[in-house]
Each structure stands twice: as structure tokens, then as C-alpha cells.
Amino acid sequence: MMALRLLSHSPRLNLLNLHQRCMYPFTFPRIHTYISPPKELLQNPILYNYLIKDFNFPKEKAIKISNRFHYITLERPQSAVEYLKSFGFSHSHIQSAVKVCPQILFSNTEKILGPKLRFFQELGFSGSDFNKFISRNACVLTRSLDDTLKPCVETVKRILGCDENNKDLIHVLLRCNWVVDKNVNARIVSNASYLKSCGIKDNQISKLFKRQPRLLAAPESELKAIVKKISEMGFVMHSRMLVYAIHTVGSMSSKTIEKKLDVIRSFGFSRDECLEMFRRAPTLPRTSEVKLRCAMKFFLDTVKLKKSLIVHAPMILMHSVEDRIFARYRVLKTLMEKRLLNKEPAFLYVLHMTEEEFLEKYISKFVDNAEELLGAYKGHLLESSTEEGA
């Protein structure tokens, strides 16, 4: 009884514990301990308040940064802010840059920040482009100038080729800042070499890099998978159309490409015919579904083109429907109705003409009817301007 009394008054055991021990003699009583989570000590409250007040940092992030730099006074961050302002950055730009890379607040201005800021200025960055680039990609200011930034930029410039005022370089850096990263730079060199082995020329690689920099910066396995997929669709290595197909497949999902091909198939074309059209015009899937439907319906129902002609000249589906296809068709119909042409020309031939050639041959040539023909040609523009004026 004494033992039971002692157990019942024990803070750690009760009768239920005793029962459990009888049933399971090799288990020990469960001891409930409540450990309150350790409070993160705020080691630099001045910096913490500065980050929240001046840069709108979330409290958790402000705590982490202020504790990481707990030995720093506000002198260095404030100095970094003033230094950035001397390069023309507004406070909002600096806020964005600091949120991307808080480390710049604690970097030596003359040894770390200055040389890199001047480097990008010397490349041609200025004004809004400079502000945009640094505010969005402030981490480039923490990379080694001689070991990373300069070699990477030289690689990009070499692939882009001759570029007056580094316009293409700035364009690529604005679109894809991580090309100035050692690992990514190595992939770019490797991918450029691989594309050459596929028969793609330097100037084509340069254009692809400008249009789709992320493609060359991707892991080589991804690029090879794209080329393999294109090959399975009938594209031949060393074909001049190969680079355009890589651009299309590399920038669109398989599902989206299939949807575009399905639009064409809905007009009675076979899958083989659709793939043939894709091989002849690799940029065709980048045309909107609405535009494809509208152009296809017009060519088949109104112009009465044979399907075989569309298969062999799929580029016509990519012309501006209103500004080129409809407009030129209206002019030809006007000329035929007025019997100003002895024979109606092939519509595909007319579509392939340049703007100057078309105006000269089918409008300017007919002086007495030029105004009416020009009205037919620009009718949709005149209608829209009239509606706006009303």
C-alpha cells in the first residue's frame, strides 16, 4: 500500500503507468518534457530596424541578415547606398538590388562594387538598361571580376560575333544574366561546339543566342534531347532549317506544338503533310491558332488553293492576315473587276512580293485608279481610323 501511495503521488508516474509496466515489463514510463523553442537572439537591432525601415525586408529575413552581420554598424550599409546613388541608381533601384543580394550592403565600395559597376558601364550599359540590369541582377557585383565576369563576357561576345556598341551583348545580359557564371559559361561553350558539329554555322548560332540565350545556357543533355526530337520529326543534320527548328522546339512545349499541328490537321491534312509543312517552315508552330485557322480557311475557301500548294509553301500561313493576305487579295479583285489585268496572277506569287514591288506593279502603275486601289489595300486601316475619329 505504501508503494502504491508513493506511486500515485509521484509527479512522473500514476496508476496507468503502473498498469502499463505490469503489462509491458520492459517498457519505461513516458516522461513528458516541454522544451520551449529557443528564441533567436537579435544581435544587431540597429541593422535589423534599418533593413525593415529602409528596404522593407520581412522580419525573418531581416533577423537572419542582421545576425549574420552582427558586428557591422550602419556606416558600411549607408556608405554602400550613397555609393550606388553616385552611379545614378534611385532608392527604389537600390531597394530591389539589396533584396536580390543583401551582401552588397556590406561590400567594400571601392574594391568590390566600384570595379564591377565601371566594368558594366564600359561594356555600354547606361541609363535605364544599367539601372534595370543591376537592380535585378545585383549578385553579379559579388562575383570575381578577373576570374568570372571578364572571361564570361568575352565568351558571350565571341559567340555573338561583331557587335557595334555591344548592343547584342547588352540584350543577352538583360535577358539572361546568368551567362556571366562560370558553370553556365562552360555549358555555353560546349553547346556552341555541339551545334557546330550538327552543321549549324557561326552566324546562325549567334542569331540563336540572341533570340534564345537560355537555350545555349541549358545543360548539354537538354540541347541534345531537342536535336534528337527534331531528327525524329524528319529534320536532317546540316540542314539550313535545323537551327530554326531548334529555336521552335526549344522555346515551346511539345503539347503546344502538337496543338498547332492539330489545327492544320483539322482542315483535312495528314500528319505526314503537317510534318512536311513544319520541316519547310520550322517557325510555323509559333503562329497563333487563331491566325492559322483564319489563314487556312481563307486560302481553302476563298482563294481555292490546292492543299498540295499549301503543303509546299506553308510560309504563306505566317503572313499578316489583314495587312498582307486580305489586302493584296482585295487589290487583285478590284483590278480584275475593272479589267485592268489581262490575266489574274497566281496569288502565291503576289504574296511573296515585297511591299515596294507590290505597290509599284499593282497600284502605282494604274494612275487613274491608284486612289481606289490604295483604298482597297489600306481599307481596314482607314476604317479603324474613321471609327476612332467618331
Secondary structure, 3 states (H helix, E strand, C coil): CHHHHHHHCCCCCCHHHHHHHHHCCCCCCCCCCCCCCCCCCCCCHHHHHHHHHHHCCCHHHHHHHHHHCCCCCCHHHHHHHHHHHCCCCCHHHHHHHHHHCHHHHHCCHHHHHHHHHHHHHHHCCCHHHHHHHHHHCHHHHHCCHHHHHHHHHHHHHHHHCCCHHHHHHHHHHHHCHHHCCHHHHHHHHHHHHHHHHCCCCHHHHHHHHHHCHHHHHCCHHHHHHHHHHHHHCCCCCCCCCHHHHHHHHHHCCHHHHHHHHHHHHCCCCCHHHHHHHHHHCCCHHHCCHHHHHHHHHHHHHHCCCCHHHHHHCHHHHHCCHHHHHHHHHHHHHHHHHCCCCCCCCCHHHHHHCCHHHHHHHHHHCCHHHHHHHHHHHCHHHHHHHHHHHC
